[in-house]
Amino acid sequence: RFQDIPECVYDLKGLEILAMRGNKLSTISVPGLARLKRLAVLDLADNNISQVPPQLGNLTQLRTLELAGNGFRQPRHAILEKGTHFVLAYLRDRIPGGP
């Protein structure tokens, strides 16, 4: 049961699927995930994530983003249900100093 994504994972340049569902993750390392240019599926559901960084929305190569079952308040469940593309756009709109 991981509390953090191991740093060595961010060196796996060809990684396309990162399934960390059901661990004890409390934070999301956007700089680390941004290094994974081929990442298409990110499953962080059912962890202890208390905040979703808006910069996660910049990972536009993601086809699937799973965040349900965490303790954060934003984005709300209704936003998550609309799908990955909508969630990423929602997060990008909340980047400080963004458009």
N, C-alpha and C positions, 0 to 999 in steps of 0.2 A: 504494500500500500504506500505509494509514493506521496511525499509531501511537496515535492518539486519535480519538475521534469528534469531528468539528469542532463547536465550540461553537454555530455557527449552526443546526445540525440541531435542537438543543433548542428553537429558536424556531418550529419548524414545527408549530404547534398541531394541524393536521389530519392529521399523519403517522400512518398506520396500519401500515405495514410498514417496518422498518429492517433491511436486509440488509447486514451487515458481515463476512460469511464470508470467510475467506482473507486477512485483513489481518495487521497486526502489533500489534493492540490488546493492551495489557498490563493495563489496569484497566477497571472498569465504573463509570461515574458514575451512581449511583442517583439523586442529586438532579436531574441533567439529564434522565434518562429519566422520572422522575416528573412532569416538566413536560409530557410527551407523553400527555395524557389519553386519546387515541384509539388509542394504540399497541396493536396486537393481535398482531403478529408481530415477534419480536426474534430475529434470527439472528446469533449471535456465535461460531459454530463455526469451528474451525481458525484460531485466533489464538494469542496468547502470554499469555493470561489465567492468572495464577498463583493468584488467589483470587477466589471468588465471594462478594460481600457478602451476608450474610443478609437485609438490607433489600430486596434485589431481590425477595424473596418478597411484599412489599407491593404489587407491581405486578399486582394480581389481574385487571386487564382483559386481560392477555396470554392469548391462545388458544394461541400457539405460542412456545416458548422453545427455541432450539437452542444448546447449549454444548459439544457433543462436540468432541474434537480440540484441547483446551487442556491446559495443564500443571498444573491444580489437582488436589488430592487429594480434596477434599470439594466438592460431592457426588460420590460414586463413580459409575462408569459404570452400575452396576446401578440406582442411583436415577434417573439420566438416562433410562434405557430405559423407566421407568414413565410417562413423559409429563409435560407441562407442569404440569398441576394438582398432581400429586404432588410435583414438584420445588419449586414455589412454596410448598406447605405445609411441605415439609422445611426450606426456608430460613427461613420465618417461625418455625418452632419453634426456630431457633437464634439468633434476635435476642436480644442480651443484655438482661436485665430483662423479657423477654416472658413470656407465660403458661406 
